[in-house]
Amino acid sequence: MRLRRLVCLIALAAGLSACSQEIDYTPEQRSCIAQHYSAYDAKQINQCVDVCRLCMKGNTVTCNTSCRLRGAS
C-alpha cells in the first residue's frame, strides 16, 4: 500500500512539473516574434495566436486553444 502511494505521488509530481506554462522558443521563432512584435506579450490572446500561426506554423483553432491553455485572454 505504501509503495502504491509513493508511485502515485511520484507520477503526480512528474506530471505537474511537465505542466510549465513557459515556452522554450527556438532562435528562429524568437527572430520571427521580434519581426512581428517589438513588445510581445504572450498573455494577449491576439498576439499569442498571431505568433503561434506565423512563427510556429499553427492554425487558428489549435493556436487559440494552446494560447488559452497557457493563460492568454
C-alpha positions as CSV (number, residue, x, y, z in Angstrom):
1,M,0.0,0.0,0.0
2,R,2.8,2.4,0.8
3,L,4.6,1.6,-2.4
4,R,1.5,2.4,-4.4
5,R,1.1,5.8,-2.7
6,L,4.8,6.6,-3.3
7,V,4.4,5.6,-7.0
8,C,1.3,7.8,-7.3
9,L,2.9,10.8,-5.7
10,I,6.0,10.5,-7.9
11,A,3.8,10.2,-11.0
12,L,1.8,13.2,-9.9
13,A,4.9,15.3,-9.2
14,A,6.3,14.4,-12.6
15,G,3.1,15.3,-14.3
16,L,2.8,18.7,-12.6
17,S,6.4,19.6,-13.3
18,A,5.7,19.0,-17.0
19,C,2.9,21.5,-17.0
20,S,5.1,24.5,-17.1
21,Q,3.5,27.5,-19.0
22,E,6.8,28.8,-20.1
23,I,7.7,28.0,-23.7
24,D,11.2,27.5,-24.9
25,Y,11.4,29.3,-28.3
26,T,14.0,28.4,-30.9
27,P,16.2,31.2,-32.2
28,E,14.2,31.2,-35.4
29,Q,11.0,31.6,-33.5
30,R,12.4,34.4,-31.4
31,S,13.5,36.2,-34.6
32,C,10.1,35.8,-36.1
33,I,8.4,37.1,-32.9
34,A,10.7,40.1,-32.9
35,Q,9.9,40.9,-36.5
36,H,6.2,41.0,-35.8
37,Y,6.1,42.4,-32.2
38,S,8.6,44.7,-30.6
39,A,6.9,44.2,-27.2
40,Y,5.4,40.7,-27.4
41,D,3.0,39.8,-24.6
42,A,2.1,36.1,-24.6
43,K,-0.9,36.9,-22.3
44,Q,-2.6,38.9,-25.0
45,I,-4.7,36.4,-27.0
46,N,-4.4,38.2,-30.3
47,Q,-0.6,38.4,-30.1
48,C,-0.3,34.9,-28.9
49,V,-2.4,33.4,-31.7
50,D,-0.7,35.5,-34.3
51,V,2.8,34.4,-33.2
52,C,1.6,30.8,-33.0
53,R,0.2,30.9,-36.5
54,L,3.1,32.8,-38.1
55,C,6.1,31.6,-36.2
56,M,5.1,28.1,-35.1
57,K,3.2,27.2,-38.3
58,G,0.0,26.5,-36.4
59,N,-3.6,27.1,-37.4
60,T,-6.2,29.4,-35.8
61,V,-8.1,26.8,-33.9
62,T,-5.1,24.9,-32.4
63,C,-3.3,28.2,-31.6
64,N,-6.3,29.7,-29.9
65,T,-6.7,26.6,-27.8
66,S,-3.0,26.5,-27.0
67,C,-2.9,30.2,-26.0
68,R,-5.9,29.9,-23.8
69,L,-4.4,26.8,-22.0
70,R,-1.3,28.9,-21.3
71,G,-3.3,31.7,-19.8
72,A,-3.8,34.2,-22.6
73,S,-7.0,36.2,-22.6
